[in-house]
Amino acid sequence: MKRATMIAFGATLLLGAPGFAQDYPQRAIRMVIPYPPGGNIDTVARRILNEWIGTFGQQIVIDNRGGAGGTIGTKIVAKASANGYTILYGNIGPLAIGPHVYQNLDYDVFKDFAPVTLATVSPFMLFVSTKIPVNSVKELIAYAKERPGKLNYASSGVASGLHLTSELFARVAQIELVHVPYKGIGAALPAIASGQIHLLTYPPSGAAPHVKSGLLKPLMVAGDKRSPHFPDAPTAAELGMPRFDSISWHAILAPAGTPPAAIRKLQQTFKAAIAPPQLQKAMAEIDVELVGSTPAELEKFLRSENEKWGGLIRSAGIRLEQ
């Protein structure tokens, strides 16, 4: 084979087979959600999917594969054929927490996946039980420092986003809090109502009914943007605590080696799908901001999230059995 021919052949391999960009997709795409149906990540994904199918021109079939904090379904995509027909709708759990809490995780976020797009971001907020006499973050910190190890917080489980967000707050505020994990926040509500649980970090819209009923008080958004649900609650940045920055997020990835043409088609059609103002408004009502980042932006974001949560997990000595 002549050198010029070899160069042309190599370029074809890098860019994908001729006509791939025009022909893809030719059949339905499987989107693995590494959680059972009915949860928040599944609900948001299905709402967006209705719009995405319209811009994509092909069916996208959801395959719920829950278990082990989302790592089982994530591994399925990591090991799938890199042909553009299997993608992952993942989140912070298996992509930024799991790699640091499981001893023998059989995938590497940065070697086994091709980033497609950061799909959504949602803020966390700090709430306190109305049973404790504090009405601001300053008062809470002073109250906790007077009672080291006496205040606690609920979470939806060890190494969950809620657990780590609360742990991050304790580190930033330099206070000692006790973690009380539950199988779900619903199970913690009676303890919050009785004053046995003192703090909770949670999405604003999810906590809104409990604020209205007098169960919780909103104190602060974990980030730099106020919540429309609680516009009077300051942000961590406003209170001089910029390190208390935590969001829930969803991201779309494909197996490493997926043709660049497929990645481009997936990202571009997703970005077009989330553009309609009515969808943006509907998602904002449940504190979901639609993003549609580039693959490069998603990779940078994933590295930042892994650095932040990996450091906290190592410092706190958090481990899970897979």
Helices and strands as residue ranges (DSSP letters): H 3-15, H 20-23, E 29-33, H 40-56, E 60-64, G 68-70, H 71-78, E 86-91, H 92-92, I 93-97, H 98-101, E 113-123, E 125-129, H 137-145, E 151-155, H 161-173, E 177-181, H 185-194, E 199-202, H 204-212, E 216-221, E 247-255, H 260-273, H 277-284, E 289-290, H 295-316
